């Protein structure tokens, strides 16, 4: 059987701070104060979940955080962004980004594609085929990589040039 999780006994100052937090403006602090006070009264995680509607994991996180770090840290909102791991770092590194940028300066037709303009999906496909990426990436991942290079997606598409030998002359005549 799993052992029940409760907060350690509260000091009178901690209890007063938690009661004051119930009257505060922050919903984040209110939620945490409700959980901690209910646990101090002997309610289990399941009883707190039923009373307030919070997830059991959120309640366990608050109780463990209080038991390990104390009251001020528990009532302070921290970033939810991962500190390490696969989602905290960009999927494409600097070298891969540079290769992706060189790819953007070329015509997709030179890679056997029918389109003359890059799309995010097409760029992801060709990057995978050319070995720039280890797997086919989503269009959003490619868009973020292009953005990190300092280019907006609309800017990246304007790299394309026509295979017509008279393209430069026609282009300059059309913009004048």
Backbone bond lengths (Angstrom), bond angles and torsions (degrees), N, CA, C in turn:
res aa  C-N    CA-C-N  psi(-1)  N-CA   C-N-CA  omega(-1)  CA-C   N-CA-C  phi
1 X - - - 1.448 - - 1.529 109.59 -
2 X 1.350 116.49 139.49 1.452 120.12 178.91 1.523 109.77 -70.13
3 X 1.332 114.65 144.19 1.462 117.53 176.88 1.512 108.94 -78.14
4 X 1.303 115.79 147.29 1.455 120.81 -179.04 1.515 109.85 -76.82
5 X 1.312 116.10 147.18 1.455 121.90 -177.64 1.526 109.29 -109.99
6 X 1.323 115.29 125.37 1.456 121.86 177.07 1.520 108.32 -135.69
7 X 1.338 116.20 164.16 1.462 119.80 174.23 1.523 108.01 -77.28
8 X 1.314 115.45 157.39 1.462 119.73 173.59 1.526 107.87 -67.98
9 X 1.310 118.65 163.87 1.466 119.68 179.00 1.536 110.94 -58.04
10 X 1.331 115.76 136.02 1.459 121.39 -178.10 1.523 110.81 -84.41
11 X 1.323 115.39 144.28 1.465 119.54 171.12 1.524 107.24 -79.20
12 X 1.322 117.09 164.99 1.472 119.68 -179.93 1.533 110.48 -64.36
13 X 1.335 118.23 -34.57 1.462 121.28 178.89 1.532 110.40 -67.73
14 X 1.338 117.28 -40.99 1.462 120.59 178.60 1.527 111.02 -64.81
15 X 1.334 116.24 -42.28 1.456 119.63 179.62 1.526 110.97 -63.97
16 X 1.326 117.05 -40.14 1.467 120.67 178.31 1.528 110.36 -64.74
17 X 1.329 117.37 -40.75 1.469 120.96 178.93 1.533 110.52 -65.20
18 X 1.326 117.06 -38.90 1.461 120.45 178.87 1.534 111.13 -67.22
19 X 1.324 116.90 -40.81 1.474 120.25 178.10 1.534 110.47 -65.38
20 X 1.326 116.80 -37.48 1.464 120.17 176.67 1.530 110.22 -66.56
21 X 1.328 116.92 -34.89 1.457 121.57 178.76 1.521 113.17 -65.00
22 X 1.334 116.58 -25.87 1.464 120.49 177.15 1.523 111.48 -66.43
23 X 1.327 116.67 -24.55 1.470 121.38 -178.60 1.527 112.27 -100.42
24 X 1.323 117.74 2.82 1.461 121.40 -177.77 1.520 112.52 -76.31
25 X 1.305 114.97 178.30 1.465 121.55 -177.89 1.526 113.31 -89.89
26 X 1.315 117.76 -20.04 1.456 121.48 -174.60 1.531 111.53 -84.87
27 X 1.322 115.99 122.49 1.467 120.88 176.91 1.530 110.62 -66.19
28 X 1.326 116.30 -32.75 1.466 120.90 178.62 1.532 110.07 -61.28
29 X 1.329 116.50 -48.28 1.465 121.50 -179.36 1.527 109.98 -67.26
30 X 1.323 117.62 -40.87 1.466 121.57 179.08 1.522 110.70 -57.31
31 X 1.309 116.71 -48.03 1.465 121.56 -179.27 1.526 110.56 -58.60
32 X 1.311 115.76 -47.09 1.466 119.76 -178.29 1.526 111.68 -66.21
33 X 1.327 117.03 -39.40 1.468 120.28 178.42 1.525 110.59 -64.72
34 X 1.321 117.89 -42.39 1.461 121.12 178.11 1.528 110.82 -58.91
35 X 1.317 116.22 -45.56 1.469 120.81 -178.72 1.526 110.54 -63.40
36 X 1.329 116.90 -48.20 1.465 120.27 -176.66 1.524 112.37 -66.19
37 X 1.328 117.37 -41.73 1.468 119.95 179.14 1.528 111.35 -67.18
38 X 1.327 117.49 -39.94 1.462 120.27 178.55 1.525 110.61 -64.07
39 X 1.321 117.20 -41.04 1.462 120.41 178.50 1.526 110.98 -66.47
40 X 1.322 117.08 -38.31 1.469 120.66 178.19 1.523 111.11 -64.39
41 X 1.339 117.21 -26.70 1.466 121.62 177.59 1.527 111.76 -82.77
42 X 1.336 117.40 1.05 1.461 121.30 175.62 1.516 114.73 95.52
43 X 1.328 118.14 9.51 1.468 120.10 178.76 1.530 109.30 -77.99
44 X 1.330 115.45 141.84 1.462 120.95 178.82 1.519 109.60 -80.26
45 X 1.334 115.61 170.94 1.460 121.16 178.51 1.532 109.61 -59.16
46 X 1.320 117.03 -42.14 1.466 120.97 -179.43 1.528 110.93 -64.57
47 X 1.311 117.81 -41.56 1.471 120.88 179.51 1.533 110.76 -66.26
48 X 1.330 117.34 -38.99 1.472 120.75 177.99 1.522 109.46 -65.87
49 X 1.330 116.73 -40.54 1.468 121.38 179.38 1.527 110.22 -61.39
50 X 1.306 116.47 -44.07 1.465 120.11 -179.39 1.528 111.41 -68.78
51 X 1.323 117.26 -35.32 1.468 120.65 -177.09 1.534 112.09 -73.88
52 X 1.332 117.21 -39.69 1.466 119.94 -172.25 1.526 114.20 -112.51
53 X 1.322 117.74 -15.51 1.455 120.05 178.44 1.522 115.04 83.24
54 X 1.322 117.98 12.46 1.459 120.70 177.96 1.518 108.86 -83.23
55 X 1.313 116.92 156.39 1.464 119.59 178.85 1.530 109.42 -70.92
56 X 1.314 115.23 151.82 1.462 120.22 -179.70 1.528 110.74 -62.20
57 X 1.349 116.83 -37.80 1.460 119.33 -179.80 1.517 111.43 -67.37
58 X 1.332 117.94 -38.81 1.460 120.85 177.45 1.523 110.35 -62.08
59 X 1.317 116.94 -40.65 1.467 121.06 178.79 1.524 110.20 -64.75
60 X 1.326 117.31 -46.03 1.472 120.20 178.67 1.529 110.93 -61.47
61 X 1.331 117.11 -39.02 1.469 120.13 178.54 1.525 111.14 -61.56
62 X 1.332 117.04 -42.83 1.464 120.81 -179.98 1.528 110.19 -65.60
63 X 1.327 116.87 -46.42 1.466 120.23 -178.55 1.528 111.68 -63.68
64 X 1.329 116.86 -44.98 1.467 119.83 178.34 1.526 111.00 -65.07
65 X 1.323 116.79 -40.64 1.466 120.32 178.44 1.512 111.83 -61.42
66 X 1.325 117.15 -42.89 1.465 120.50 178.64 1.523 110.80 -65.17
67 X 1.320 117.30 -44.68 1.464 120.54 -178.70 1.529 112.14 -64.64
68 X 1.324 117.57 -30.25 1.462 120.75 -177.54 1.523 113.11 -92.09
69 X 1.334 117.28 -39.31 1.466 120.30 -170.33 1.521 114.67 -112.38
70 X 1.326 118.08 -16.04 1.452 120.08 -179.75 1.523 112.53 92.73
71 X 1.326 114.56 -179.97 1.458 121.11 -172.06 1.528 115.25 -69.16
72 X 1.335 119.94 -49.76 1.479 117.68 -175.63 1.531 112.57 -58.34
73 X 1.316 117.58 -42.48 1.464 120.66 -178.70 1.530 111.11 -67.67
74 X 1.335 117.06 -33.59 1.457 120.70 -178.94 1.519 111.71 -71.17
75 X 1.323 117.32 -31.67 1.461 120.61 -178.44 1.528 113.14 -92.09
76 X 1.321 117.14 5.60 1.465 122.03 179.25 1.520 109.06 -104.66
77 X 1.312 116.03 128.98 1.463 120.11 178.78 1.532 109.32 -75.12
78 X 1.320 115.48 131.73 1.460 122.25 178.34 1.528 109.26 -114.99
79 X 1.300 116.13 164.87 1.455 121.35 178.46 1.525 110.29 -66.20
80 X 1.336 116.25 141.36 1.465 121.67 175.46 1.521 111.72 -90.65
81 X 1.316 116.49 -2.98 1.459 120.49 -177.52 1.524 109.79 -68.14
82 X 1.320 117.72 135.73 1.457 119.54 178.98 1.528 111.70 -62.20
83 X 1.314 116.59 140.27 1.463 121.47 -179.64 1.530 111.37 -82.75
84 X 1.323 115.87 -30.51 1.462 120.70 178.97 1.518 107.92 -151.70
85 X 1.298 115.78 172.80 1.452 119.91 179.65 1.513 111.15 108.86
86 X 1.328 115.80 -179.11 1.467 119.79 -173.11 1.531 113.55 -66.88
87 X 1.330 118.96 -28.58 1.463 119.54 -176.50 1.512 113.03 -88.27
88 X 1.334 118.26 -7.59 1.455 119.10 -178.16 1.526 112.70 -88.91
89 X 1.313 117.17 -18.35 1.457 121.76 -179.41 1.522 110.16 -109.35
90 X 1.325 118.35 149.18 1.466 119.56 176.68 1.527 110.71 -60.68
91 X 1.312 115.78 145.16 1.463 120.67 -179.77 1.522 111.17 -65.35
92 X 1.324 116.49 -38.30 1.460 120.81 -179.98 1.521 109.68 -103.09
93 X 1.316 116.27 127.78 1.450 121.23 177.95 1.520 111.49 -79.34
94 X 1.325 116.49 -176.24 1.459 121.97 -177.80 1.528 110.91 -63.19
95 X 1.327 116.68 -46.26 1.476 120.07 -178.34 1.526 110.29 -63.53
96 X 1.320 117.39 -41.77 1.460 120.11 178.94 1.528 110.37 -66.46
97 X 1.325 116.31 -37.38 1.463 120.22 177.92 1.519 111.70 -62.59
98 X 1.331 116.83 -40.71 1.468 120.29 178.44 1.524 111.05 -64.92
99 X 1.335 116.27 -40.20 1.465 119.45 177.37 1.526 110.76 -65.78
100 X 1.324 116.41 -36.15 1.461 121.36 177.29 1.526 110.40 -64.95
101 X 1.330 116.28 -39.54 1.466 120.34 178.62 1.527 110.83 -65.27
102 X 1.337 116.93 -41.32 1.475 119.62 177.27 1.529 110.28 -62.83
103 X 1.307 116.02 -36.43 1.454 121.03 178.37 1.532 110.87 -63.12
104 X 1.323 116.21 -38.52 1.471 120.45 -179.82 1.525 112.55 -64.15
105 X 1.313 117.19 -26.55 1.459 121.14 -178.60 1.532 112.17 -80.17
106 X 1.318 116.80 -0.51 1.459 120.60 -178.89 1.524 110.11 -110.58
107 X 1.300 115.35 162.44 1.455 121.84 -179.76 1.530 109.03 -81.38
108 X 1.326 118.67 132.10 1.473 120.30 178.12 1.531 112.85 -59.87
109 X 1.331 116.88 -25.71 1.467 119.48 179.60 1.519 111.79 -66.09
110 X 1.348 117.24 -24.08 1.465 118.94 178.04 1.532 111.27 -71.26
111 X 1.315 116.93 -9.20 1.469 121.57 176.40 1.524 111.09 -107.68
112 X 1.343 115.99 16.68 1.452 120.42 176.66 1.518 114.05 82.52
113 X 1.307 118.33 15.66 1.458 121.78 179.50 1.524 109.36 -95.28
114 X 1.321 116.30 152.43 1.462 120.34 -177.71 1.520 112.13 -82.46
115 X 1.309 117.39 -23.64 1.470 121.08 -177.69 1.523 111.04 -75.89
116 X 1.312 115.19 148.48 1.454 119.40 174.43 1.523 111.23 -100.57
117 X 1.331 117.24 -8.14 1.459 122.06 178.19 1.521 109.94 -119.46
118 X 1.309 115.48 144.42 1.450 120.01 177.65 1.520 110.13 -75.42
119 X 1.310 115.69 138.70 1.458 122.26 165.61 1.524 105.69 -115.51
120 X 1.315 116.87 163.36 1.468 118.95 179.83 1.524 111.20 -61.64
121 X 1.328 116.58 -41.93 1.462 120.01 178.90 1.517 112.30 -64.48
122 X 1.332 116.02 -41.44 1.459 120.53 179.10 1.529 110.48 -65.80
123 X 1.317 116.67 -40.49 1.458 120.71 178.43 1.531 110.55 -63.46
124 X 1.332 117.05 -41.25 1.464 120.70 177.62 1.525 110.87 -63.10
125 X 1.329 116.43 -40.79 1.460 121.12 -179.82 1.524 111.69 -64.76
126 X 1.328 116.56 -48.38 1.468 120.21 -178.26 1.528 110.61 -68.16
127 X 1.327 117.61 -37.42 1.473 120.24 178.01 1.520 110.54 -60.64
128 X 1.325 116.91 -39.00 1.465 120.40 177.48 1.524 110.77 -68.70
129 X 1.332 116.29 -44.69 1.472 120.29 -179.73 1.527 111.69 -62.33
130 X 1.329 117.81 -33.98 1.461 122.17 -178.72 1.529 112.64 -85.71
131 X 1.326 117.36 -1.26 1.456 120.97 178.05 1.522 114.03 80.05
132 X 1.322 117.81 13.79 1.469 120.67 177.67 1.528 109.86 -71.51
133 X 1.335 116.33 -37.58 1.463 121.27 178.83 1.519 109.36 -116.41
134 X 1.332 117.47 147.71 1.462 120.05 -179.01 1.529 113.62 -73.63
135 X 1.329 116.97 -20.57 1.461 121.92 179.11 1.526 107.94 -144.82
136 X 1.316 116.30 164.61 1.474 119.25 177.08 1.516 107.83 -72.35
137 X 1.313 115.60 120.05 1.460 121.43 -176.75 1.517 111.04 -89.59
138 X 1.325 115.31 161.90 1.463 119.87 176.39 1.525 109.07 -74.81
139 X 1.322 114.91 160.56 1.464 120.16 178.26 1.528 110.57 -61.03
140 X 1.332 117.32 -36.25 1.466 120.65 -179.23 1.530 111.27 -66.47
141 X 1.316 118.04 -38.37 1.463 121.34 177.90 1.523 110.17 -64.76
142 X 1.310 116.87 -41.19 1.465 120.84 178.66 1.526 109.88 -66.95
143 X 1.340 117.10 -39.99 1.464 120.35 179.19 1.521 110.32 -61.72
144 X 1.347 117.19 -41.61 1.465 120.04 178.43 1.524 111.52 -65.50
145 X 1.332 116.83 -37.70 1.464 120.48 178.91 1.526 110.40 -64.88
146 X 1.314 116.91 -43.10 1.468 121.06 178.17 1.526 109.56 -64.55
147 X 1.324 116.17 -38.74 1.468 120.98 178.57 1.533 110.71 -63.69
148 X 1.347 117.59 -40.61 1.475 120.87 178.33 1.526 111.55 -64.54
149 X 1.333 116.90 -25.27 1.464 120.62 177.21 1.522 111.21 -74.37
150 X 1.327 116.31 -9.21 1.454 120.42 179.46 1.517 113.07 96.67
151 X 1.317 116.62 11.55 1.457 120.49 -179.67 1.508 109.24 -114.99
152 X 1.334 116.05 135.32 1.453 120.05 167.35 1.508 107.47 -77.95
153 X 1.304 117.69 158.47 1.455 118.39 -175.76 1.521 111.28 -62.84
154 X 1.301 118.85 -37.91 1.461 119.83 178.48 1.525 110.73 -61.94
155 X 1.332 116.66 -36.49 1.469 120.91 178.15 1.524 110.44 -66.00
156 X 1.315 116.88 -39.18 1.461 120.39 -177.95 1.522 110.87 -63.77
157 X 1.329 118.27 -38.36 1.457 120.53 -178.18 1.527 111.89 -67.83
158 X 1.328 118.13 -24.89 1.461 119.56 -176.80 1.521 112.88 -75.88
159 X 1.328 118.05 -0.49 1.462 120.64 176.32 1.524 111.63 -69.59
160 X 1.312 117.47 -21.15 1.453 121.88 -169.75 1.535 110.78 -68.17
161 X 1.304 114.37 137.57 1.464 121.11 176.40 1.519 107.91 -122.85
162 X 1.296 116.79 151.84 1.456 122.56 179.81 1.529 109.69 -76.55
163 X 1.337 117.39 149.45 1.467 119.58 175.19 1.526 112.16 -75.46
164 X 1.328 117.17 -5.44 1.470 122.11 179.66 1.528 108.99 -64.22
165 X 1.364 119.43 126.36 1.463 121.60 -179.21 1.529 112.55 -61.39
166 X 1.325 117.36 -25.52 1.467 120.64 -178.84 1.526 111.92 -95.33
167 X 1.338 117.31 16.33 1.467 121.84 -175.29 1.528 112.30 -59.38
168 X 1.322 117.89 -47.11 1.468 121.06 -177.15 1.522 110.91 -61.20
169 X 1.340 116.85 -42.34 1.464 120.57 179.93 1.528 110.10 -65.22
170 X 1.318 117.13 -45.45 1.470 121.23 -178.46 1.527 110.23 -65.04
171 X 1.322 116.68 -40.00 1.465 120.98 -177.84 1.528 110.02 -65.32
172 X 1.330 117.13 -45.91 1.457 119.79 -179.20 1.536 111.46 -68.09
173 X 1.309 117.61 -31.83 1.470 120.57 177.93 1.525 110.12 -70.81
174 X 1.330 118.14 -32.66 1.465 122.03 -178.12 1.521 112.82 -77.17
175 X 1.314 119.03 -25.08 1.461 121.59 -177.27 1.515 112.81 -94.50
176 X 1.314 117.28 -11.61 1.478 120.18 -176.60 1.497 112.05 -78.22
